[in-house]
Amino acid sequence: MKRSILLSITLLSLTACSDGQTGKACLGEDNYTLVEGLGDQCKAGDAIATKYPSYFCDFNYAVAYSDYNAAMCIYSGKKKVERIEG
């Protein structure tokens, strides 16, 4: 199952776009870490995995959900204020 998530993120990251996407997947050392554990290493336009898409995802792009109750999406580059303070 980890492979299917990695494959999905990789395919998403290979999409070459000139509309703000970086074309890179933001992954941790184990190659499947959720963005919540990566600190500030992800940049706007990166493909990420998160359990909290409403706080991290750019909804101008599709959001895909995995069997691990996590979403794969394009990172907005910002965290919602309530997420930072909470």
N, C-alpha and C positions, 0 to 999 in steps of 0.2 A: 504494500500500500504506500509506503514511503517513496518507492520508485515512481508510482503514478503521480504523486504530488510533485515530485521533482521534475518529472517529464512535463507535467502541465505548466509549471512555472518556467521551465526552460523554453517550451514552445511559445509561451506568452512573451518571454524575454527576447526571442529571436525575431519578433515582428519589428521590422524596420519602419519607423514612422517619423515624420517630420512635424508632428503636431504636439510635441511636448513629452513624448515617451522617451526614456533613455535607451531602451533596448537592452537593459541589464536587469537581471534578477538580483535582488538584495538578499543574500543568504548568509547564515552564520557558519561557523566552523564545521558543523555537522550537515550542512547543505539543506536543512529543512527548518531552521529555527524561525519562529514567528517574529514579526517585526517588534513586538513588545519587548523582546529580550536583546535587541540589537542596538539600543541606545540611539545615537544620532548618526549612525553610519549610512542609513538609507537616504537617498536623495529623491526629490520630486520626479516622477516619471518612471521610477524603478518598479518592477513587478515584485510584489510582496505577498506574504501569507500573514493573516491576522485573525484573531478570534473576535475582533471588534471592528468590523468594516465601517460602521458609521463614524468612527473616530479617525480612521486613517486613509480610507479609500477615496479616490477621485471618481465620482459617480457619472462622469462623462464617458466612462469606459465600463465594459461589462465586469460584473463580479461573479466569480465561480465559487461554489462551495464544495468542500471535500468531505470525505467520510469521517474526518476527525473534528467535525463541527468548526471548521476554520474556513476562511474565505481567501481566495487568491485574487488580487486586484492590482491596479496601478496606484502607487502611493501618491497622495496629494501633496506631500512635502510639509504638511502641517499636522499637528495634533490638536484636536478640539480642546478648548479651554477647560471644559469640565473634566476631561481625561487627565490633563496636566495637574490640575488642582486636586483631583480625587485620588 
